[in-house]
Amino acid sequence: AELVRSEVISPTEAATADHQRTPIADHFAAYLNHVRAKGATDTHVADLKRTAERLFADCFATLRDIDAEKLESWLNNRRAEGMSARTRNTYLQAVRGFCKWCVQAERLTTNPLIRIAKADEKSDRRRQRRSMTEAELVTLLQVARLRPLAEYGRKTSRPNDDESEANGNPPKRSKWTKAVLTLDTMSAVAERARERLAHNPEFIEKLERLGRERALIYKMLVLTGLRRGELASLTVGQLELDGP
């Protein structure tokens, strides 16, 4: 207060100094409230929280601990461990966006991470995206339609536990394993499920309906170009069922 009265520092600088002693988790909780108020989804907020908590645990305890060299060293270590460029950029963007908000909220005077460059994702691409072929799309729709029913036709195998067998205690059902589903066996396994569930036709119809719905959802996404969230947001009133 004496420094402010003497005009050595401004009131804003004094307030910023007070924030330096507050645990960084408290600041980030306020930042998440700000993000929610802007309309961010719960998934986005949860991802931000998970990402930042790991960084804070490894690098920063308070705002005064935030340091570009420390973060760059952490990112380089993650790179050596095999973390992709895109994932490293996710961590960088999360904490840099937080620092930008801290400056706007007068909790920091400057953003100490502004100079850190993003990693080149094009040179470190882990998954090459491409369009599906027509044959692949047909296969996807067939698998989506059969999968719910096929789950009940998979063969199970007991683990080899000679000691338990010798003691008269067969392995628990929770330790049994199910056969892997493949494209070649999907249809046959679905037919086996129909035989096993023949006494419960209503349940078979429920599983078949679920499969049809899944296949229709995939087909709708492909033919319209809608994103998952956009498709999920549609209501009956938005659909024109009598159009050409």
N, C-alpha and C positions, 0 to 999 in steps of 0.2 A: 504493500500500500504506500509506503514511503517513497519507493522508486516511481510509482505512478504519479504521486503528488509532485515529485521533483521533475517529472516529464523525462525521466531516463528511459522508461519503457511505457508503452501505451496500455490502456485498460484491457485491450484485446490480447496483448502479449502476456499480461498478468493472468488473465483467465486461461490462456493456453498453457501456461506453466503449471497451473493448478491441475489441469487434466493429465499431466504427465505422470502423476503418482497414482492415478486410478488404474486398476487392473484392466488389461486390454479387453478381457471378456465382457466387461460392463459396457465399454464403448461399442463393441461389436453387437451386443444385444440391442442397443439403441439404433445402430445402423440397420439391423434386420427389421426393426419396426418401421424405419424409413422406407426400406425396400418393399415391405408389405403394403404400406400406404400408397405406393406408386402403382400397385396392382399386380405385383409379382405373384406367380403361382406358389402353392405350398411346396411343390417339387423343387422349384428354383431356390426357394428360401432354404429348404433342407440341404440341397447340394452346396449352397454357399456356406452354411453352418458347418457341414462336415469337412469341407475343404479348408476353411479358415482354422478350425479347431486343431487340425493336424499341424498346420504351419505355426500356429501360436505355441503349441506344445513343444515344437522343435526349435523355434527361433525367437519368438517375442513374448514377453510377459507384460510389458507396459508400452505405451506409445513411444517413450524415449528409447526403447530397445530396437525400434524399427530402423533397419539399416540396409542400404542397397547391397553392399558387399556381402553381408550375412545371408541375404536372400539369394544372391547369385551363387554363393557357395553351396547353399542347400539345393538349389536347382541343378547345379552341376553334379552333386552327389547322386541325385535322383536319376539323372541322365546316365551316370555310370552304372546304376542298378538296372537300367533298361526301361525306365519310364519314357513314354512317347513324348514327342514335342507337343502334341495337342493337349495331353494331360498336364504337362508342365505349364503350358499357357493358361490352362484353367486355374491353376493355383495362383499364377501371377495376376491374372485378371481379377480374381476374387479379392486379393489383398490390396491391389492397386485401386480398385473401385472403392474399397473401404477407406483408404488413405485420402482419396479425392473428396469423399464425403466429410472426413475429419477436417479437411481444410475449409470446406464450405460451412461446417458447423463451428468453426473457430476452435477446434480442438488440436489442430496442428497449424503451424504457420506456412509450411510448404509440404508438398508430397515428396518424401524421400525416395520413392521408387519410380519416379516419373521417367528416369533415364534408362531403365532396364528395358532392353529390346526383347520382343517376343521371339520364341524359337521358330525356326523355319519348318512349318508343318509339311510343306510339299516335298522337302528332301527327306522327311522321316515319316512317310505315310505308312501306317501299319495295315490299313484296310483299303483296298482299291475298290471304289464304288463303281458299279456299272448297271446298265439296264438288264432286266431278266429277259431271256429268250422266251419265245412263245411256248416251247416245250417245257421249260422250267416253270413257267407260270401255271400251265396245266397241271404239272406235278404238284405244285404248291397247293392248288385248290383241291386236288384229290386227297392229299395228305391231311389238309385241314378238315375235310369232311369226314374222313375215316378215323382220325386220331382219337377222339373221345371214346368211341366204341372199342377201338383196338386196344386201348389201355386195359380193358377187362378180358382180353384174350391172350395176353402175354403169359408164357410159361414161366414158372418159378422154379428155382433150384435151391436146395439146402446146402449150406456150407459144410465142408469136410471138417468135422469136429469129433475126432475119434475119442478124445478124452471124455467129452460130454456123453457120447453114445455109450461108452463103457460104464459110466456111472448111472445109466438109465435116464439121463436128462437130455432129450433131443434139443437141438438148437432152437432158440426162440424164433417165432415167425418174423420178428422185426429184423432178424439177421439174414433172412432169405433174400435172394436177389432175383430180379425179373429179367427175362431175356430182352436184349436190345431190339428196338423196332428199326427196321430198315425199309427202304422203298420196295425191295423185292418181297418182303414178308408182310407188308402192311395189309393187303387185301385178305390174305389167308388168316392173319391174326384177327381181323375184324369178323370174319366168318366164324372163327372159333368162339369169339365172344358172343355172337348171336346164338350159338348152340348152348353155351354155358348159361346164358340168361334167358333161354327159351321160356322158362317158367314165369318170367317177369317182363311181358311185352311192353308194359307202360314205361319201364326203365329203359328198354331198348329204344323206344320212340323218343324219350327225353335225350338220350345220348346222340341219336341221329339228328335230332333237331339242333342240338348244340353244334354239331359238326357242320350242318348246312348254314347256320348263322355265321360261323367263323369263316367259311368259304365265301359267303356273300359279302362279308366285311372286307376281306382281302380284295375281292373282285371289284367292289365299289371304290376302294382306294386307288386301284390301278386304273380303272376306266375314267375316273373323274380327276385324279391328281390331287385330291384333298389330302391334307395332313390328318393324322390320327385325332388331334384335338379338335380340328375343324369338323370332322365327321361326327365326333362325339357330341358336339354342340348343336347339331341339327335337331329341329323339332318337326313334328308332323305338319304343322302349319306352314313350314318353309318349303314343303315338297309339292311340286305340281305333278300330280299323278295322271292327269287327263291330257297332258301335252302331246305333241307329235312324237 
